[in-house]
Amino acid sequence: MGRRTAAMVTAGVLLVEAVGAVAIHGVLAVVVEGQNMSLDGLAPDVMVTATWAAGLALGVLLGACALVALRLGVRDRAPGGFAHALLVCAAVVHGVLGALAVGLVGWSAFVLLMAVLALLVWVLVSYGRRQPQARTPADGALPSSGVAPA
């Protein structure tokens, strides 16, 4: 599989994951609202709102990562600084969540998170990082010696 295909598959997986994260947080919010219990004096309405906000924030971040991966697949160019950092952060989060998922959820969740991590790392390694363009003296830059010509 080429790097464009890997980027497109990664984008699709991240988009599905974004929708799933919002849906899971929605179910959690409904359950918290149905319980009508407080946690250390925190109002149930606040917990419901916080659950929805966390789900939407996670969905937006995963959606942004999916758009970056889709853009990489379409343009077939290395990501810039912000896009590269966003994908690296997503990879780190998937690694940490995978380590936690083994004990809390089970091996199936670990395998899924590691598969997404592998896709993210594959995209990051295959594209690398965009190098800044070196300016030439024709662009108006100083020569490499740092001294302006006479």
DSSP file with accessible surface (Angstrom, degrees, kcal/mol):
  #  RESIDUE AA STRUCTURE BP1 BP2  ACC     N-H-->O    O-->H-N    N-H-->O    O-->H-N    TCO  KAPPA ALPHA  PHI   PSI    X-CA   Y-CA   Z-CA
    1    1 A M              0   0  126      0, 0.0     2,-0.0     0, 0.0     0, 0.0   0.000 360.0 360.0 360.0 132.2    0.0    0.0    0.0
    2    2 A G     >  -     0   0   42      1,-0.1     4,-2.4     4,-0.0     5,-0.2  -0.196 360.0-103.9 -78.7 172.4    1.4    3.4   -1.0
    3    3 A R  H  > S+     0   0   97      1,-0.2     4,-2.2     2,-0.2     5,-0.2   0.840 119.8  54.5 -70.6 -30.3    1.6    6.4    1.2
    4    4 A R  H  > S+     0   0  118      2,-0.2     4,-2.3     1,-0.2    -1,-0.2   0.931 110.5  46.3 -66.3 -43.5   -1.4    8.1   -0.5
    5    5 A T  H  > S+     0   0   74      2,-0.2     4,-2.8     1,-0.2     5,-0.2   0.908 111.7  51.6 -64.2 -41.7   -3.6    5.1    0.2
    6    6 A A  H  X S+     0   0    0     -4,-2.4     4,-2.6     1,-0.2    -1,-0.2   0.906 110.0  49.3 -62.2 -40.1   -2.3    4.9    3.8
    7    7 A A  H  X S+     0   0    0     -4,-2.2     4,-2.3     2,-0.2    -1,-0.2   0.908 112.3  47.7 -66.0 -40.3   -3.2    8.6    4.3
    8    8 A M  H  X S+     0   0   76     -4,-2.3     4,-2.3     2,-0.2    -2,-0.2   0.919 113.1  47.4 -67.1 -42.6   -6.7    8.1    2.8
    9    9 A V  H  X S+     0   0   61     -4,-2.8     4,-2.7     2,-0.2     5,-0.2   0.925 111.9  51.0 -64.1 -42.4   -7.3    5.0    5.0
   10   10 A T  H  X S+     0   0    1     -4,-2.6     4,-2.7    -5,-0.2     5,-0.2   0.911 108.6  51.8 -60.8 -42.0   -6.1    6.8    8.0
   11   11 A A  H  X S+     0   0    8     -4,-2.3     4,-2.2     1,-0.2    -1,-0.2   0.929 111.1  47.3 -61.5 -43.4   -8.4    9.7    7.2
   12   12 A G  H  X S+     0   0   36     -4,-2.3     4,-2.4     2,-0.2    -2,-0.2   0.923 112.9  48.0 -64.3 -43.5  -11.4    7.4    7.0
   13   13 A V  H  X S+     0   0   50     -4,-2.7     4,-2.6     1,-0.2    -2,-0.2   0.920 112.3  49.0 -64.8 -42.4  -10.5    5.6   10.2
   14   14 A L  H  X S+     0   0    0     -4,-2.7     4,-2.3    -5,-0.2    -1,-0.2   0.875 110.1  51.8 -66.6 -34.7  -10.0    8.8   12.1
   15   15 A L  H  X S+     0   0   97     -4,-2.2     4,-2.3    -5,-0.2    -2,-0.2   0.930 111.0  46.8 -67.3 -42.9  -13.3   10.2   10.8
   16   16 A V  H  X S+     0   0  109     -4,-2.4     4,-2.6     1,-0.2    -2,-0.2   0.914 112.5  51.0 -62.6 -40.6  -15.1    7.0   12.0
   17   17 A E  H  X S+     0   0   48     -4,-2.6     4,-2.5     2,-0.2    -2,-0.2   0.885 107.9  52.7 -64.7 -37.6  -13.4    7.3   15.3
   18   18 A A  H  X S+     0   0    6     -4,-2.3     4,-2.1     2,-0.2    -2,-0.2   0.941 111.5  45.2 -63.9 -45.7  -14.5   11.0   15.6
   19   19 A V  H  X S+     0   0   99     -4,-2.3     4,-2.4     1,-0.2    -2,-0.2   0.922 113.8  50.6 -64.3 -41.2  -18.1   10.1   15.0
   20   20 A G  H  X S+     0   0   29     -4,-2.6     4,-2.8     1,-0.2     5,-0.2   0.890 107.9  52.4 -63.8 -39.0  -17.8    7.2   17.4
   21   21 A A  H  X S+     0   0   12     -4,-2.5     4,-2.3     2,-0.2    -1,-0.2   0.922 111.0  46.7 -65.0 -42.0  -16.3    9.3   20.2
   22   22 A V  H  X S+     0   0   40     -4,-2.1     4,-2.1     2,-0.2    -2,-0.2   0.924 113.5  49.4 -65.5 -41.2  -19.1   11.9   19.9
   23   23 A A  H  X S+     0   0   56     -4,-2.4     4,-2.3     2,-0.2    -2,-0.2   0.919 110.7  49.1 -64.9 -43.1  -21.7    9.1   20.0
   24   24 A I  H  X S+     0   0  107     -4,-2.8     4,-2.5     1,-0.2    -1,-0.2   0.921 111.9  48.5 -63.8 -42.7  -20.1    7.4   23.0
   25   25 A H  H  X S+     0   0   42     -4,-2.3     4,-2.4    -5,-0.2    -1,-0.2   0.860 108.9  54.9 -66.3 -31.6  -20.0   10.6   24.9
   26   26 A G  H  X S+     0   0    9     -4,-2.1     4,-2.2     2,-0.2    -2,-0.2   0.923 108.5  47.3 -64.4 -43.0  -23.6   11.2   23.9
   27   27 A V  H  X S+     0   0   94     -4,-2.3     4,-2.4     2,-0.2    -2,-0.2   0.925 111.8  50.9 -63.7 -42.8  -24.6    7.9   25.4
   28   28 A L  H  X S+     0   0   88     -4,-2.5     4,-2.7     1,-0.2    -2,-0.2   0.905 109.2  51.3 -61.5 -39.3  -22.6    8.7   28.6
   29   29 A A  H  X S+     0   0    0     -4,-2.4     4,-2.5     1,-0.2    -1,-0.2   0.908 109.8  49.2 -65.0 -39.9  -24.4   12.1   28.8
   30   30 A V  H  X S+     0   0   88     -4,-2.2     4,-2.4     2,-0.2    -1,-0.2   0.911 111.8  49.0 -66.0 -40.8  -27.8   10.5   28.6
   31   31 A V  H  X S+     0   0   76     -4,-2.4     4,-2.0     2,-0.2    -2,-0.2   0.933 111.9  48.2 -64.5 -44.4  -26.9    7.9   31.2
   32   32 A V  H  X>S+     0   0   38     -4,-2.7     4,-1.5     1,-0.2     5,-0.5   0.917 112.4  49.5 -62.9 -40.1  -25.6   10.6   33.6
   33   33 A E  H  <5S+     0   0  113     -4,-2.5    -1,-0.2     1,-0.2    -2,-0.2   0.905 110.6  50.2 -66.2 -37.7  -28.7   12.6   33.0
   34   34 A G  H  <5S+     0   0   66     -4,-2.4    -1,-0.2     1,-0.2    -2,-0.2   0.828 107.7  53.3 -70.2 -30.4  -31.0    9.6   33.7
   35   35 A Q  H  <5S-     0   0  117     -4,-2.0    -1,-0.2    -5,-0.2    -2,-0.2   0.838  85.3-160.1 -72.4 -34.5  -29.2    8.8   36.9
   36   36 A N  T  <5 +     0   0  122     -4,-1.5     2,-0.3     1,-0.2    -3,-0.1   0.900  40.1 139.8  53.5  45.7  -29.7   12.3   38.3
   37   37 A M      < -     0   0  115     -5,-0.5     2,-0.3     7,-0.1    -1,-0.2  -0.851  46.4-132.6-116.1 154.1  -26.9   11.8   40.8
   38   38 A S        -     0   0   73     -2,-0.3     2,-0.6    -3,-0.1     5,-0.2  -0.754   7.5-139.8-104.4 156.6  -24.2   14.3   41.8
   39   39 A L  B >  S-A   42   0A 118      3,-0.9     3,-1.5    -2,-0.3    -2,-0.0  -0.939  83.0 -28.3-117.0 106.0  -20.5   13.6   42.1
   40   40 A D  T 3  S-     0   0  166     -2,-0.6    -1,-0.2     1,-0.3     3,-0.1   0.894 127.7 -46.4  54.6  41.9  -19.0   15.3   45.2
   41   41 A G  T 3  S+     0   0   69      1,-0.3     2,-0.4     0, 0.0    -1,-0.3   0.452 101.9 139.5  85.2  -1.1  -21.7   18.0   45.1
   42   42 A L  B <   -A   39   0A  79     -3,-1.5    -3,-0.9     1,-0.1    -1,-0.3  -0.634  58.4-113.5 -78.8 130.1  -21.3   18.7   41.3
   43   43 A A     >  -     0   0   47     -2,-0.4     4,-1.7    -5,-0.2     3,-0.5  -0.327  15.3-127.1 -64.4 143.3  -24.7   19.2   39.7
   44   44 A P  H  > S+     0   0   24      0, 0.0     4,-2.4     0, 0.0     5,-0.2   0.856 109.2  59.0 -60.1 -34.0  -25.9   16.6   37.2
   45   45 A D  H  > S+     0   0  115      1,-0.2     4,-2.4     2,-0.2     5,-0.2   0.880 104.2  50.7 -63.1 -37.1  -26.5   19.2   34.6
   46   46 A V  H  > S+     0   0   76     -3,-0.5     4,-2.7     2,-0.2    -1,-0.2   0.910 110.2  49.3 -66.9 -40.9  -22.9   20.3   34.8
   47   47 A M  H  X S+     0   0   32     -4,-1.7     4,-2.3     2,-0.2    -2,-0.2   0.898 111.1  49.8 -66.3 -38.7  -21.7   16.7   34.3
   48   48 A V  H  X S+     0   0   13     -4,-2.4     4,-2.4     2,-0.2    -2,-0.2   0.942 113.2  46.1 -63.9 -46.1  -24.0   16.3   31.3
   49   49 A T  H  X S+     0   0   95     -4,-2.4     4,-2.6     1,-0.2    -2,-0.2   0.914 112.8  49.9 -63.6 -41.8  -22.8   19.5   29.7
   50   50 A A  H  X S+     0   0   55     -4,-2.7     4,-2.7     2,-0.2    -1,-0.2   0.885 109.5  51.6 -66.0 -37.1  -19.1   18.6   30.4
   51   51 A T  H  X S+     0   0   28     -4,-2.3     4,-2.3     2,-0.2    -2,-0.2   0.931 112.1  45.6 -65.1 -45.1  -19.6   15.1   28.9
   52   52 A W  H  X S+     0   0  103     -4,-2.4     4,-2.7     2,-0.2     5,-0.2   0.917 113.4  50.3 -62.6 -42.2  -21.1   16.6   25.8
   53   53 A A  H  X S+     0   0   57     -4,-2.6     4,-2.6     1,-0.2    -2,-0.2   0.917 110.9  48.5 -63.8 -42.2  -18.4   19.2   25.6
   54   54 A A  H  X S+     0   0   49     -4,-2.7     4,-2.5     2,-0.2     5,-0.2   0.915 112.5  48.8 -64.5 -41.3  -15.6   16.6   26.0
   55   55 A G  H  X S+     0   0    0     -4,-2.3     4,-2.4    -5,-0.2    -2,-0.2   0.920 113.3  46.2 -64.2 -43.1  -17.2   14.5   23.3
   56   56 A L  H  X S+     0   0   94     -4,-2.7     4,-2.6     2,-0.2    -2,-0.2   0.905 112.4  50.5 -67.6 -40.1  -17.5   17.3   20.9
   57   57 A A  H  X S+     0   0   53     -4,-2.6     4,-2.5    -5,-0.2    -2,-0.2   0.932 112.8  46.3 -63.2 -44.2  -14.0   18.6   21.5
   58   58 A L  H  X S+     0   0   67     -4,-2.5     4,-2.7     1,-0.2     5,-0.3   0.912 112.6  50.8 -64.3 -40.9  -12.6   15.1   21.0
   59   59 A G  H  X S+     0   0   10     -4,-2.4     4,-2.4    -5,-0.2    -2,-0.2   0.905 110.4  48.9 -63.0 -40.7  -14.7   14.7   17.8
   60   60 A V  H  X S+     0   0  103     -4,-2.6     4,-2.5     2,-0.2    -2,-0.2   0.924 112.4  48.0 -66.0 -43.1  -13.4   18.0   16.5
   61   61 A L  H  X S+     0   0  100     -4,-2.5     4,-2.2     2,-0.2    -2,-0.2   0.930 114.3  45.3 -65.0 -42.9   -9.8   17.2   17.1
   62   62 A L  H  X S+     0   0   14     -4,-2.7     4,-2.2     1,-0.2    -1,-0.2   0.882 112.5  52.5 -68.2 -35.3  -10.1   13.7   15.5
   63   63 A G  H  X S+     0   0   16     -4,-2.4     4,-2.4    -5,-0.3    -2,-0.2   0.896 107.9  51.2 -64.5 -39.0  -12.0   15.3   12.6
   64   64 A A  H  X S+     0   0   34     -4,-2.5     4,-2.3     2,-0.2    -2,-0.2   0.911 109.7  49.7 -64.4 -40.6   -9.2   17.8   12.2
   65   65 A C  H  X S+     0   0    5     -4,-2.2     4,-2.5     2,-0.2    -2,-0.2   0.897 109.8  51.9 -63.8 -38.3   -6.6   15.0   12.1
   66   66 A A  H  X S+     0   0    6     -4,-2.2     4,-2.7     1,-0.2    -2,-0.2   0.910 109.3  49.4 -64.4 -40.9   -8.8   13.2    9.5
   67   67 A L  H  X S+     0   0  118     -4,-2.4     4,-2.6     2,-0.2    -2,-0.2   0.893 110.5  50.5 -65.5 -38.7   -8.8   16.3    7.4
   68   68 A V  H  X S+     0   0   24     -4,-2.3     4,-2.3     2,-0.2    -2,-0.2   0.938 112.5  46.4 -63.3 -44.7   -5.0   16.6    7.7
   69   69 A A  H  X S+     0   0    0     -4,-2.5     4,-2.2     2,-0.2    -2,-0.2   0.906 112.7  50.1 -65.9 -39.3   -4.6   13.0    6.6
   70   70 A L  H  X S+     0   0   74     -4,-2.7     4,-2.4     2,-0.2     5,-0.2   0.923 109.9  50.7 -63.5 -41.9   -7.1   13.4    3.8
   71   71 A R  H  X S+     0   0  123     -4,-2.6     4,-2.8     1,-0.2     5,-0.4   0.891 109.0  51.7 -63.1 -39.1   -5.2   16.5    2.6
   72   72 A L  H  X S+     0   0   10     -4,-2.3     4,-2.2     1,-0.2     5,-0.4   0.919 111.0  48.0 -62.4 -42.5   -1.9   14.6    2.7
   73   73 A G  H  < S+     0   0    0     -4,-2.2    -2,-0.2     2,-0.2    -1,-0.2   0.869 116.0  43.0 -67.2 -36.1   -3.5   11.8    0.6
   74   74 A V  H  < S+     0   0   81     -4,-2.4    -2,-0.2    -5,-0.2    -1,-0.2   0.934 124.6  32.7 -75.8 -46.6   -4.9   14.2   -2.0
   75   75 A R  H  < S-     0   0   97     -4,-2.8    -2,-0.2    -5,-0.2    -3,-0.2   0.722  89.5-146.7 -85.0 -23.1   -1.9   16.6   -2.3
   76   76 A D     <  +     0   0   52     -4,-2.2     2,-0.3    -5,-0.4    -3,-0.1   0.897  54.9 125.0  55.3  44.7    0.8   13.9   -1.7
   77   77 A R        -     0   0  109     -5,-0.4    -1,-0.2    -6,-0.2    -2,-0.1  -0.950  69.5 -94.0-129.4 154.2    3.0   16.4    0.0
   78   78 A A        -     0   0   22     -2,-0.3    51,-0.1    49,-0.1    50,-0.1  -0.302  50.0-103.7 -63.8 146.8    4.7   16.4    3.4
   79   79 A P        -     0   0    3      0, 0.0    51,-1.9     0, 0.0    -1,-0.1  -0.360  31.2-119.6 -72.6 154.4    2.7   18.1    6.2
   80   80 A G     >  -     0   0   18     49,-0.1     4,-2.5    -2,-0.1     5,-0.2  -0.056  42.9 -80.7 -76.9-172.3    3.6   21.5    7.5
   81   81 A G  H  > S+     0   0   37      2,-0.2     4,-2.4     1,-0.2     5,-0.2   0.933 127.1  41.5 -61.7 -49.9    4.6   22.3   11.1
   82   82 A F  H  > S+     0   0  166      2,-0.2     4,-2.4     1,-0.2    -1,-0.2   0.927 117.0  47.9 -68.1 -43.5    1.1   22.5   12.6
   83   83 A A  H  > S+     0   0   11      2,-0.2     4,-2.2     1,-0.2    -1,-0.2   0.909 112.8  49.2 -64.2 -40.2   -0.3   19.5   10.6
   84   84 A H  H  X S+     0   0   38     -4,-2.5     4,-2.4     1,-0.2    -1,-0.2   0.932 111.9  48.4 -63.9 -45.0    2.7   17.4   11.6
   85   85 A A  H  X S+     0   0   47     -4,-2.4     4,-2.6    -5,-0.2    -2,-0.2   0.886 109.4  53.7 -63.8 -37.7    2.4   18.4   15.2
   86   86 A L  H  X S+     0   0   27     -4,-2.4     4,-2.2     2,-0.2    -1,-0.2   0.930 111.1  45.1 -63.6 -43.7   -1.4   17.5   15.2
   87   87 A L  H  X S+     0   0    2     -4,-2.2     4,-2.2     2,-0.2    -2,-0.2   0.880 112.2  51.8 -69.0 -36.2   -0.7   14.1   13.8
   88   88 A V  H  X S+     0   0   57     -4,-2.4     4,-2.6     2,-0.2    -2,-0.2   0.929 110.0  49.3 -65.0 -43.6    2.1   13.5   16.3
   89   89 A C  H  X S+     0   0   77     -4,-2.6     4,-2.6     1,-0.2    -2,-0.2   0.906 110.2  51.0 -61.5 -41.5   -0.2   14.5   19.2
   90   90 A A  H  X S+     0   0   10     -4,-2.2     4,-2.4     2,-0.2    -1,-0.2   0.909 110.2  49.9 -62.6 -39.8   -2.9   12.1   17.9
   91   91 A A  H  X S+     0   0   10     -4,-2.2     4,-2.1     2,-0.2    -2,-0.2   0.925 111.3  48.2 -64.9 -43.2   -0.3    9.3   17.7
   92   92 A V  H  X S+     0   0   90     -4,-2.6     4,-2.6     2,-0.2     5,-0.2   0.929 111.4  50.1 -63.8 -43.7    0.8    9.9   21.2
   93   93 A V  H  X S+     0   0   73     -4,-2.6     4,-2.9     1,-0.2     5,-0.3   0.917 110.2  50.3 -62.6 -41.4   -2.7   10.0   22.6
   94   94 A H  H  X S+     0   0    5     -4,-2.4     4,-2.1     1,-0.2    -1,-0.2   0.884 110.3  50.7 -65.6 -35.9   -3.6    6.8   20.8
   95   95 A G  H  X S+     0   0   23     -4,-2.1     4,-1.9     2,-0.2    -2,-0.2   0.936 113.6  43.7 -65.1 -45.0   -0.5    5.2   22.3
   96   96 A V  H  X S+     0   0   82     -4,-2.6     4,-2.1     1,-0.2    -2,-0.2   0.929 114.7  48.9 -67.0 -44.5   -1.3    6.3   25.9
   97   97 A L  H  X S+     0   0   81     -4,-2.9     4,-2.5    -5,-0.2    -1,-0.2   0.872 108.9  54.8 -64.1 -34.3   -5.0    5.4   25.5
   98   98 A G  H  X S+     0   0    0     -4,-2.1     4,-1.2    -5,-0.3    -1,-0.2   0.911 107.2  49.6 -64.1 -40.4   -4.0    2.0   24.2
   99   99 A A  H  X S+     0   0   70     -4,-1.9     4,-0.6     1,-0.2     3,-0.2   0.897 115.4  43.7 -65.2 -38.6   -1.8    1.3   27.2
  100  100 A L  H  X S+     0   0   98     -4,-2.1     4,-1.9     1,-0.2     3,-0.3   0.835 105.8  62.8 -73.4 -32.1   -4.7    2.3   29.5
  101  101 A A  H  X>S+     0   0    8     -4,-2.5     5,-3.1     1,-0.2     4,-2.3   0.794  90.6  67.1 -66.9 -27.7   -7.3    0.3   27.5
  102  102 A V  H  <5S+     0   0   42     -4,-1.2    -1,-0.2    -3,-0.2    -2,-0.2   0.951 111.8  31.4 -58.3 -48.2   -5.6   -3.0   28.2
  103  103 A G  H  <5S+     0   0   73     -4,-0.6    -1,-0.2    -3,-0.3    -2,-0.2   0.847 128.2  38.0 -80.1 -32.9   -6.5   -2.8   31.9
  104  104 A L  H  <5S+     0   0  144     -4,-1.9    -3,-0.2     2,-0.1    -2,-0.2   0.862 134.3   9.4 -89.7 -38.2   -9.7   -0.9   31.7
  105  105 A V  T  <5S-     0   0  108     -4,-2.3     2,-0.2    -5,-0.2    -3,-0.2   0.780 103.4-109.1-114.0 -43.7  -11.5   -2.3   28.6
  106  106 A G     >< -     0   0   19     -5,-3.1     4,-1.5     1,-0.1     3,-0.2  -0.746  39.9 -58.7 134.6 179.7   -9.6   -5.3   27.3
  107  107 A W  H  > S+     0   0  173     -2,-0.2     4,-2.6     1,-0.2     5,-0.2   0.778 121.3  62.7 -71.7 -28.2   -7.3   -6.5   24.5
  108  108 A S  H  > S+     0   0   91      2,-0.2     4,-2.1     1,-0.2    -1,-0.2   0.927 105.9  45.7 -65.3 -41.9   -9.8   -5.8   21.7
  109  109 A A  H  > S+     0   0   21     -3,-0.2     4,-2.5     2,-0.2     5,-0.2   0.897 111.9  53.3 -65.8 -38.1   -9.8   -2.0   22.4
  110  110 A F  H  X S+     0   0   56     -4,-1.5     4,-2.6    -9,-0.2    -2,-0.2   0.931 108.3  49.3 -60.7 -45.4   -6.0   -2.2   22.7
  111  111 A V  H  X S+     0   0   89     -4,-2.6     4,-2.1     1,-0.2    -1,-0.2   0.917 111.6  48.9 -63.1 -42.4   -5.7   -3.8   19.3
  112  112 A L  H  X S+     0   0  120     -4,-2.1     4,-2.0     2,-0.2    -1,-0.2   0.931 112.9  46.7 -63.6 -44.7   -8.0   -1.2   17.7
  113  113 A L  H  X S+     0   0   28     -4,-2.5     4,-2.5     1,-0.2    -2,-0.2   0.890 112.1  50.5 -66.2 -36.5   -6.1    1.7   19.2
  114  114 A M  H  X S+     0   0   49     -4,-2.6     4,-2.7    -5,-0.2    -1,-0.2   0.848 106.9  55.2 -70.6 -30.5   -2.7    0.2   18.2
  115  115 A A  H  X S+     0   0   52     -4,-2.1     4,-2.1     2,-0.2    -2,-0.2   0.929 110.4  45.0 -66.3 -41.9   -4.0   -0.2   14.6
  116  116 A V  H  X S+     0   0   15     -4,-2.0     4,-2.6     2,-0.2    -2,-0.2   0.914 112.6  51.9 -67.1 -40.3   -4.9    3.5   14.4
  117  117 A L  H  X S+     0   0   38     -4,-2.5     4,-2.8     1,-0.2     5,-0.2   0.921 108.3  51.4 -59.7 -43.5   -1.5    4.3   16.0
  118  118 A A  H  X S+     0   0   57     -4,-2.7     4,-2.6     1,-0.2    -1,-0.2   0.912 109.9  49.3 -62.2 -40.7    0.2    2.2   13.4
  119  119 A L  H  X S+     0   0   26     -4,-2.1     4,-2.5     2,-0.2    -1,-0.2   0.922 112.0  48.3 -63.7 -44.1   -1.7    4.0   10.6
  120  120 A L  H  X S+     0   0    2     -4,-2.6     4,-2.6     2,-0.2    -2,-0.2   0.930 113.5  46.4 -62.8 -43.8   -0.7    7.4   12.0
  121  121 A V  H  X S+     0   0   66     -4,-2.8     4,-3.0     2,-0.2     5,-0.3   0.909 110.5  54.1 -65.8 -38.8    2.9    6.4   12.4
  122  122 A W  H  X S+     0   0  106     -4,-2.6     4,-2.7    -5,-0.2     5,-0.2   0.937 111.2  45.1 -59.9 -45.5    2.9    5.0    8.9
  123  123 A V  H  X S+     0   0    1     -4,-2.5     4,-2.1     1,-0.2     5,-0.3   0.932 114.4  48.8 -64.9 -44.7    1.7    8.3    7.5
  124  124 A L  H  X S+     0   0   22     -4,-2.6     4,-1.9     1,-0.2    -2,-0.2   0.915 116.1  42.4 -63.0 -41.7    4.1   10.3    9.6
  125  125 A V  H  < S+     0   0  113     -4,-3.0    -2,-0.2     2,-0.2    -1,-0.2   0.910 114.0  50.3 -73.2 -40.3    7.1    8.2    8.6
  126  126 A S  H  < S+     0   0   35     -4,-2.7    -2,-0.2    -5,-0.3    -1,-0.2   0.858 120.9  33.7 -70.8 -32.2    6.2    7.9    4.9
  127  127 A Y  H  < S-     0   0   14     -4,-2.1    -1,-0.2    -5,-0.2    -2,-0.2   0.758  89.9-170.0 -91.8 -27.4    5.7   11.6    4.4
  128  128 A G     <  -     0   0   28     -4,-1.9     2,-0.4    -5,-0.3    -1,-0.2  -0.336  40.7 -52.7  69.5-154.3    8.3   12.9    6.8
  129  129 A R        -     0   0  139    -51,-0.1     2,-0.2    -4,-0.1   -49,-0.1  -0.965  54.5-106.9-125.2 140.0    8.2   16.6    7.6
  130  130 A R        -     0   0   94    -51,-1.9    -2,-0.1    -2,-0.4   -46,-0.0  -0.426  33.8-138.5 -66.5 129.0    8.3   19.4    5.1
  131  131 A Q        -     0   0  140     -2,-0.2    -1,-0.1     1,-0.1     3,-0.1  -0.700  24.4-105.8 -87.3 140.1   11.6   21.1    5.0
  132  132 A P        -     0   0  117      0, 0.0     2,-0.3     0, 0.0    -1,-0.1  -0.355  40.8-103.3 -63.6 145.6   11.7   24.9    4.8
  133  133 A Q        -     0   0  172      1,-0.1     2,-0.3    -3,-0.0    -3,-0.0  -0.520  32.5-128.1 -72.0 130.3   12.7   26.2    1.4
  134  134 A A        -     0   0   87     -2,-0.3     2,-0.3    -3,-0.1    -1,-0.1  -0.628  22.0-128.0 -79.0 133.3   16.2   27.5    1.3
  135  135 A R        -     0   0  164     -2,-0.3    -1,-0.0     7,-0.0     5,-0.0  -0.630  20.6-149.2 -82.8 140.0   16.5   31.0   -0.1
  136  136 A T    > > -     0   0   68     -2,-0.3     3,-1.8     1,-0.1     5,-1.3  -0.658  30.2-105.1-102.9 162.3   19.0   31.6   -2.9
  137  137 A P  G > 5S+     0   0   95      0, 0.0     3,-1.4     0, 0.0    -1,-0.1   0.825 121.4  63.4 -57.0 -25.8   20.9   34.8   -3.6
  138  138 A A  G 3 5S+     0   0   96      1,-0.3    -3,-0.0     2,-0.1     0, 0.0   0.796  96.5  58.1 -68.6 -25.1   18.5   35.3   -6.5
  139  139 A D  G < 5S-     0   0   94     -3,-1.8    -1,-0.3     1,-0.0    -4,-0.0   0.467 128.1 -98.0 -80.8  -3.2   15.7   35.6   -4.0
  140  140 A G  T < 5S+     0   0   61     -3,-1.4    -2,-0.1     1,-0.3     2,-0.1   0.525  79.2 138.9  99.9   6.0   17.5   38.5   -2.3
  141  141 A A      < -     0   0   25     -5,-1.3    -1,-0.3     1,-0.1     3,-0.1  -0.449  58.6-101.8 -81.2 158.2   19.1   36.5    0.5
  142  142 A L        -     0   0  109     -2,-0.1     6,-0.1     1,-0.1    -1,-0.1  -0.434  45.1 -95.3 -72.5 152.4   22.6   37.1    1.6
  143  143 A P    >   -     0   0   43      0, 0.0     3,-2.2     0, 0.0    -1,-0.1  -0.178  43.3 -96.6 -61.6 165.8   25.3   34.7    0.4
  144  144 A S  T 3  S+     0   0  136      1,-0.3    -2,-0.1     2,-0.1     0, 0.0   0.739 122.2  65.0 -60.8 -22.8   26.2   31.9    2.7
  145  145 A S  T 3  S-     0   0   87      2,-0.2    -1,-0.3     1,-0.1     3,-0.1   0.716 105.4-127.5 -74.6 -15.8   29.2   33.8    4.1
  146  146 A G  S <  S+     0   0   49     -3,-2.2     2,-0.5     1,-0.3    -2,-0.1   0.471  73.0 116.4  85.7  -1.6   26.8   36.4    5.6
  147  147 A V        -     0   0   99     -4,-0.0    -1,-0.3     3,-0.0    -2,-0.2  -0.876  67.5-123.5-104.8 131.5   28.6   39.3    3.9
  148  148 A A        -     0   0   63     -2,-0.5    -6,-0.1    -6,-0.1     2,-0.0  -0.458  34.4-103.3 -70.2 142.2   26.8   41.3    1.3
  149  149 A P              0   0  107      0, 0.0    -1,-0.1     0, 0.0    -7,-0.0  -0.363 360.0 360.0 -66.0 149.1   28.5   41.5   -2.1
  150  150 A A              0   0  153     -3,-0.1    -3,-0.0    -2,-0.0     0, 0.0  -0.306 360.0 360.0 -80.0 360.0   30.3   44.8   -2.8
